[in-house]
Amino acid sequence: MDIARPDLAISRARRRRWIGVALAVAVGLVAWGLSRLEAAAPVVEKGAVWTDTVKRGDMLREVRGLGSLVPEDVRWLPALTEARVERIVVQPGSRVLAQTVILEMSNPDLELGALEAESQFRAAEARLVETRARVESTRLDQEANAQRVASEARQARLQADADAELARQGLAASITARVSMVRAEELESRAAVEKRRVELAAGSIDSHIAVAKADVEQRRAMLRLRRAQVEALRVRAGIDGVLQVVPVEVGQRVAPGTNLARVAEPTRLKAVIRIPETQARDVTIGLRCSVDTRNGVVGGRVARVDPAVQNGTVAIDVTLEGPLPRGARPDLTVDGVVELERLTGVLFVGRPAQASAESFAGLFRLNPATGEAVRVRVRLGRTSVNTVEIREGLEAGDTLILSDTSAWDAYDRLIVK
């Protein structure tokens, strides 16, 4: 018969529990050990990365920007009055002189106004002549009257002297002598008054003529303006150069101030380069530049720095020195490089991807012998177009990976094969 053994069941249950505990401890130890292991370094093909060697020496700081050639002498020809375009005489691209007529326009009101201004000017000139004749006649009448009164005063004085002599000799009444004396004094007073009136009239004559002259000058200025407006209907180039743009069409009515044409001198060009705002802080007037026109390189100097930022860039004007390469023309796209300064005796290397000035960066230092690249913390200094100054973290002769390594930000080691 079977005998019950409860101790065996208890023993088997205890054994299973210890086995489970042992397995759990083993799994935990394995997991802990795996967590302590370093991740395997990714392998990168040698041809997929760009490297450079840290050097010590002179570093030329430069900034680069794209731009275009623009004429130094540009003239927009605006409409002075409202008019209608009748004919385009010269087409864009043609060589023009200062007196070359580019457009012909019409405005009947201007022509009528010029005729009215000329008529008013002629009338003002006639009034000036009439005023001169009238005031001269008045002056002559006043002088003749003054001379007549003076002559009568002298005759009265002679008569008074004669009557006084006769009265003294008893040949005439004393009353007659006194009457003659009073008449002589009266006429002398009138003569003095007429003389003063002639003097005052001379001053008034000048003022009357001055008023008439001022009216003539005003009419002449108005006539000159009207004639200039009529003449402006024949739009002239104004400078010697090349006609670039005629933004109007035949039959179009234009308002005052509308741009009718643009003329530029193509042999005098300057470069307008746009530098990123983060690199433009050290650009100053007078710095040397080199401008690549794709057909040749020409030197120049910074002539102006725009104080405003547009679309993240700062525009600088570069005055070109020396002859322009063949094919240089307005609006030609160019590449400009501005020389900021030359640093002597500094550590520098090719500029890593996404590197910025005066910052810290984690860069991979490569051991060419083993192909192992280790991330190091590098302090960067001043930057140039293709190079950057090294302040801390590297030594001369170190090889650095300059390519974009953002895909391996989670790793501190790479294997380059």
Stockholm file with secondary structure:
# STOCKHOLM 1.0

chainA/1-417         MDIARPDLAISRARRRRWIGVALAVAVGLVAWGLSRLEAAAPVVEKGAVWTDTVKRGDMLREVRGLGSLVPEDVRWLPALTEARVERIVVQPGSRVLAQTVILEMSNPDLELGALEAESQFRAAEARLVETRARVESTRLDQEANAQRVASEARQARLQADADAELARQGLAASITARVSMVRAEELESRAAVEKRRVELAAGSIDSHIAVAKADVEQRRAMLRLRRAQVEALRVRAGIDGVLQVVPVEVGQRVAPGTNLARVAEPTRLKAVIRIPETQARDVTIGLRCSVDTRNGVVGGRVARVDPAVQNGTVAIDVTLEGPLPRGARPDLTVDGVVELERLTGVLFVGRPAQASAESFAGLFRLNPATGEAVRVRVRLGRTSVNTVEIREGLEAGDTLILSDTSAWDAYDRLIVK
#=GR chainA/1-417 SS CCCCCHHHHHHHHHHHHHHHHHHHHHHHHHHHHHHHSCCCCCEECGGGSCEEECEEEEEEEEEEEEEEEEESSEEEEECSSCEEEEEECSCTTCEECTTCEEEEEECHHHHHHHHHHHHHHHHHHHHHHHHHHHHHHHHHHHHHHHHHHHHHHHHHHHHHHHHHHHHHHTSSCHHHHHHHHHHHHHHHHHHHHHHHHHHHHHHHHHHHHHHHHHHHHHHHHHHHHHHHHHHTTEEECCSSEEEEECCCCTTCEECTTCEEEEEECTTSEEEEEEEETTTGGGCCTTCEEEEECSSCEEEEEEEEECSSCBTTEEEEEEEEESCCCTTCCTTCEEEEEEEEEEEEEEEEEECCTTCCSSEEEEEEEEETTTTEEEEEEEEEEEECSSEEEEEESCCTTCEEECSCCGGGTTCSEEEEC
#=GC SS_cons         CCCCCHHHHHHHHHHHHHHHHHHHHHHHHHHHHHHHSCCCCCEECGGGSCEEECEEEEEEEEEEEEEEEEESSEEEEECSSCEEEEEECSCTTCEECTTCEEEEEECHHHHHHHHHHHHHHHHHHHHHHHHHHHHHHHHHHHHHHHHHHHHHHHHHHHHHHHHHHHHHHTSSCHHHHHHHHHHHHHHHHHHHHHHHHHHHHHHHHHHHHHHHHHHHHHHHHHHHHHHHHHHTTEEECCSSEEEEECCCCTTCEECTTCEEEEEECTTSEEEEEEEETTTGGGCCTTCEEEEECSSCEEEEEEEEECSSCBTTEEEEEEEEESCCCTTCCTTCEEEEEEEEEEEEEEEEEECCTTCCSSEEEEEEEEETTTTEEEEEEEEEEEECSSEEEEEESCCTTCEEECSCCGGGTTCSEEEEC
//
